[in-house]
Amino acid sequence: MRGAKRSRGSLLIVAGALSAGLLAATGTAAAAAPRYTPGAPGAGDPYFPDMGNGGYDVGHYDIRLAFDPGTQAIDATTTILATATQDLSRFDLDFQGPLTISRLSVNGRNAAYTRSGAQELVITPPGGLRKGSEFVVSVSYAGVPQKIDDPALGVSGWVATKDGAVALNQPIGAATYYPVNDTTDDKATYTQTITVPTGLTVLANGEPGPTTTNNGRTTFRWTMNRPMASELSMLAIGDYNVTRGTTADGLPNITAIGKSIDTKPGQGKVFNETTAQVVQWESSLYGRYPFDSTGGILADVGVGYALETQSRPVYDHRTSDVDGDLLAHELGHQWFGDSLTPVHWSDIWLNEGFATYSEWLYQEKFNNIPVQKTFAKTYAGEKDWSGKVADPGRDHIFDDLVYNRGAMALQALRMKIGDQAFFQMLTQWPTVNRYGNVSTRQFIEFVERLTHRDLGSFFQTWLYQPGKPAL
Ligand SMILES: [Zn+2]
């Protein structure tokens, strides 16, 4: 994310998988009787204890949603393919707000469910689910989704706009319009099939499928075939001018600008070409681009930030012009944040420090402002040195501390270990951990292995200790 204040397959329900699940659910006579227990209602993040759940691992989300921009109502069915990681008597999904569920099934059979607290959808399948078995959960629901407006973290989730809606889900918005295991360490592939009145455009993560029109309604399909954390899923529905191109390497590049936004002549082309240029340049620094397409969406959404939604960031046009360094930030996140995602939100500097450093590198490469100069200016100008970069606290995950001091820590590391090791790290860290989950501890160990040095006190000073580090 970068905020205003700073700127400044369709679900392949293979018959086999389904029947295996049913078989497991009914149990087989030979094995010792399993002890079925409930999955945990949270995934264990200290900042967001209710987010995510335990007892299963999602492989794929199939979201089918019809949207009426007149009423802002949706009518949807989300089907989830998951694998039990324990013998499950029941399990939770995260699902919040006023949407009404009309049907819920597990492996094709109606399942009992209750809704508990702000976001727990507690599901009891007709029979227990054996550890290791695949199962399919299908939830049909309807209503008008409501965004989240967190006093500390701002707006996320389903946001109504003048001509449609935009869904931005970091950190806690996904559950406002689909049932989800809303934790960064349960990545899954996605298909989003969205039906809207003909004339409107739908954009989402990944690659577009065929578009079909029937009786005044058009259905768009978008597929993300690489693992994606739910906080990085995205939808944009409205009046958009879409530009298609490729990067120099031939990667499909789809950008869009909301028609209501006052643009300079040719801005659609410039936005598309700058995106291609930045992705190409960042690939030379960070290794092969991790997804099968790229792009960006300039939207009139009014949230006050840009967000690194996977493969295709969303830029709120009221925040900033879509200039190269902002693109470098959100596209840099495709490696740092999207392909590599922290297990816990306390480690978000691994996203924001690297994304901010991407801006600094962009300024050096394209605007002749040396990184060291940006570092010195930031170091001299930073007023607030309280707080821990690698554990800023729940309400401070989007604070300047995480961004600026995160990037400063990287530049300080570069000065300490030298350019050769530093740029090796910039390529190898995202390559070795591609599509995975990471922690600050892992990062420190990685750099120490790479350099054969004990950097414990260096990282202690820059990441864990409040106060201005001496240079
Ligand atoms: Zn960011």
Boltz pocket constraint, residues with backbone or C-beta under 6 A from the ligand:
constraints:
  - pocket:
      binder: B
      contacts: [[A, 1], [A, 2], [A, 306], [A, 308], [A, 329], [A, 330], [A, 333], [A, 351], [A, 352], [A, 355]]
      max_distance: 6.0
